[in-house]
Amino acid sequence: MRRWKFLVAILLLGGSLSACASGDVSAIAASDGITHRFVRNIEAVETGQEAKAPSGFLAFCARNPAECGVRRDHPLQLAFSGQLWGQLETVNSVVNESVRPLDDEDHYGVAEFWTVPIDGQGDCEDYVLAKRKMLTLLGLPSEALRITVVFNPNGVRHAVLTVVTTQGDYVMDNARRDILPADQTGYHWVERQDAASPTGWIAMK
């Protein structure tokens, strides 16, 4: 049933698809009639140093090269609007409700396997890849949708999707119902994608 719901959601959004944390905090939104609080963009906490991409991501790209290309003519951030916020909320909700958490070891018999969870099961990286895929199907540039590696307050390594906008960075997270500004997650930032970096990833404080 979960797999069926997930595939239907993908089709409705207009395309096809070729050790994680928990919590719940209220979201805040922006513009076009939505109450907004300006937040610090987490670009400010980046070290500027190149980082090596996670091995799971590299393996995913080797299997799915079309998912990992960088377009230099694409914007690195999105213009914030009520329409954008609605797209983010819809995708976040659909994926969080349609995918059942399952560790890679139990799912695939290996410690690390990043993939879009078309079978309706996956770990935090798989939630991220699903959200990223659905948002790109809606026409958003992947360069502004950045896979981010963090540690949660309990010291558990976790992955989230950071959406870079003109009014701050927002985090889409399978561990939370709401989308939060990046500086309200309580996470310790480790590294994230950055199209401006030669490696495609940058270290963060």
C-alpha positions in Angstrom: 0.0 0.0 0.0 2.8 2.4 0.9 4.6 1.7 -2.4 1.4 2.2 -4.3 0.7 5.6 -2.6 4.2 6.7 -3.2 4.2 5.9 -6.9 0.8 7.5 -7.3 2.1 10.7 -5.7 5.1 10.7 -8.1 2.7 10.4 -11.1 0.5 13.1 -9.8 3.5 15.4 -9.5 4.2 14.9 -13.2 7.1 12.5 -13.7 8.6 9.1 -13.1 11.6 7.8 -11.1 14.3 5.8 -13.0 20.6 5.8 11.0 18.2 8.6 11.1 16.6 10.9 13.7 13.1 11.9 15.1 11.3 15.0 16.5 8.6 17.5 15.7 8.7 21.3 15.7 6.4 24.0 14.2 7.3 25.3 10.8 7.4 29.0 9.9 6.8 30.3 6.4 7.1 33.4 4.3 5.5 35.9 2.0 2.3 36.1 0.0 0.1 36.2 3.1 2.2 33.7 5.1 3.7 34.9 8.3 7.5 35.1 7.8 10.5 35.4 10.1 13.8 36.3 8.5 16.5 33.7 9.2 20.2 33.6 8.9 21.3 31.8 5.7 23.6 28.9 6.6 26.0 30.0 3.9 27.4 32.0 6.8 28.5 29.0 8.7 30.2 27.2 5.8 34.0 26.8 6.2 34.6 27.4 2.5 36.7 24.2 2.4 36.0 21.4 -0.1 34.6 18.2 1.3 34.5 14.7 0.0 31.1 13.6 -1.1 29.6 10.7 1.0 30.4 7.3 -0.4 26.7 6.5 -0.6 26.1 9.5 -2.7 29.0 8.7 -5.0 27.6 5.2 -5.5 24.1 6.6 -6.2 25.6 9.0 -8.8 27.5 6.1 -10.5 24.2 4.3 -10.9 22.2 7.4 -11.8 24.5 9.9 -13.5 21.5 12.0 -14.7 20.5 12.7 -11.1 23.9 14.3 -10.2 24.8 16.6 -13.1 25.3 20.3 -12.3 24.0 23.1 -14.6 26.0 26.2 -14.4 23.2 28.3 -15.8 20.8 27.2 -13.0 20.2 29.4 -10.0 21.9 28.4 -6.7 18.9 29.7 -4.7 15.2 30.0 -5.2 13.0 33.1 -5.1 10.8 32.7 -2.0 7.1 32.8 -2.6 3.9 31.3 -1.3 3.8 29.0 -4.3 7.3 27.6 -3.5 6.3 27.1 0.1 3.2 25.2 -0.9 5.3 22.9 -3.2 7.8 22.2 -0.3 5.1 21.4 2.2 3.3 19.1 -0.3 6.4 17.2 -1.2 7.6 17.0 2.4 4.3 15.6 3.6 3.8 13.1 0.7 7.3 11.6 1.2 7.2 11.5 5.0 3.8 9.8 5.0 4.4 7.4 2.1 7.8 6.0 3.0 8.4 3.7 5.9 11.7 4.0 7.8 13.9 1.0 7.2 17.7 0.7 7.8 19.9 -0.1 4.8 21.3 -3.2 6.5 17.8 -4.6 6.9 16.6 -3.4 3.6 19.4 -4.2 1.3 21.8 -6.2 3.4 24.6 -3.5 3.2 25.6 -0.7 5.5 25.0 2.1 3.1 22.8 2.2 0.0 21.4 5.6 -1.2 18.4 5.4 -3.6 15.0 6.8 -4.4 12.7 4.6 -2.3 10.2 3.5 -5.0 9.3 0.4 -2.9 8.1 2.8 -0.1 10.8 1.9 2.4 14.1 3.7 3.1 16.4 5.5 5.5 17.0 9.3 5.9 19.1 9.6 2.7 16.4 7.9 0.7 13.8 10.3 2.0 16.1 13.2 0.9 16.6 11.7 -2.6 12.8 11.2 -3.0 12.1 14.8 -2.0 14.8 16.1 -4.2 13.6 14.1 -7.1 9.9 15.2 -6.7 10.9 18.9 -6.5 13.0 18.7 -9.6 10.1 17.1 -11.4 8.1 20.2 -10.4 10.8 22.3 -12.2 13.0 23.4 -9.3 16.7 23.4 -9.9 18.6 20.7 -8.1 21.5 23.2 -7.4 19.3 24.9 -4.8 18.2 21.6 -3.3 21.2 20.5 -1.3 21.7 17.2 0.4 23.1 17.9 3.9 24.8 15.7 6.4 24.3 16.6 10.1 24.5 15.2 13.6 21.3 15.4 15.7 21.5 16.5 19.4 22.0 12.8 20.4 25.0 12.6 18.1 23.3 10.4 15.5 24.4 11.0 11.9 21.5 12.1 9.8 20.7 13.5 6.3 18.2 16.3 5.4 17.4 18.3 2.3 18.3 22.0 2.6 16.4 24.3 0.3 18.3 27.5 -0.4 16.1 30.5 -0.9 16.3 34.3 -1.1 14.9 34.5 2.4 17.0 31.9 4.1 17.6 28.2 4.1 14.9 25.7 5.0 15.2 22.1 6.1 13.0 19.2 4.8 13.4 16.4 7.3 11.9 12.9 7.6 12.3 13.3 11.4 9.9 16.2 11.6 6.5 17.0 10.2 7.2 20.7 9.7 9.8 22.4 7.5 12.1 24.5 9.7 14.6 27.4 9.1 18.1 25.9 9.1 19.1 27.7 12.4 16.1 26.2 14.3 16.8 22.5 13.8 19.2 22.0 16.7 21.5 20.0 14.3 25.3 20.2 14.1 26.1 20.8 10.4 28.8 18.6 8.9 28.8 19.0 5.1 26.4 19.7 2.3 26.3 19.9 -1.5 27.5 23.1 -3.1 27.6 23.5 -6.9 30.4 26.1 -6.5 32.8 23.6 -4.9 35.1 21.6 -7.2 34.0 18.4 -5.3 30.3 19.4 -5.3 30.4 19.4 -1.5 31.6 21.8 1.2 32.5 21.4 4.9 30.4 23.2 7.5 31.1 24.3 11.1 
